[in-house]
Amino acid sequence: MNFIKTLFKFYINASIHVALAVYALVRITEDYYGLPYNEPLDYFIFYGTITGYNFVKYAGVAKLHHISLTKHLRLIQLFSLVCFVLMLFYGWQLADKTLIAFIPLALLTLLYAVPFLFGFTKNLRNIASLKIIIIAIVWAGTTVSVPLLDVSLPVNYQDNLFLMQRLLFVIVLTLPFDIRDLQYDKKHLQTIPQLIGIERTKKLGFVLLGFTMLLEFFITPSPNYKTVFLVVFLLLLVLLQRAKRKQTSYYASFWVEAVPIIWWCLLLIFTNN
């Protein structure tokens, strides 16, 4: 039992779960557009997510406490290095235009973690109210814009709606994390729960989630896709409603983060017969 708990803890802390969520959103985009499975791109994004998230989470720790890193953190470092090498392997197989499209997204991720403002004391995360916007842009760009660019699909009105839906979906997905982090975030970050409180944050999330459901009717004519999204809509609605300042350890980092994975699995079951 202890081994299973340790393995699960590593699965969460090493960002494998969040990488699966991002990977699932990429596969959802491929499914909606009828794109062929793109192994180099999909795995580049999967391993890149692990590399990026672990860099953001642990770069400061490694810098300050390199000698005294716990065995658990050293293992995550080693795992991240392996994922970085695999990211390079799959990146080598991608078209130049696709790699170029990743540059602004990678820069946002880098500057989110690395201090470069005000005498190199602040990063993008420290700028008021910017955190959730950066996360939404990076996730939406990675899981929608880049896959469509990779196959050279011309951008049309429907694509913009799909991108808008993904942006709003990721923002709502992030709100339970911001509610949880109220006890840790400094006041100058001015996250949405800090600015308007928990209950109003939930109400805002419900409104944004309602827009994602509305956009779904313009994005796809398929009743199966709409039904699946309705289930996902209700699931995220419940998870947001039940989010609170003092959550169980893995409420946000596992259950909320699992919503894209559940969405993709439901699509596999009900739309690919």
Order of alpha helices (4+ residues) and beta strands (2+ residues): alpha-alpha-alpha-alpha-alpha-alpha-alpha-alpha-alpha-alpha-alpha-alpha
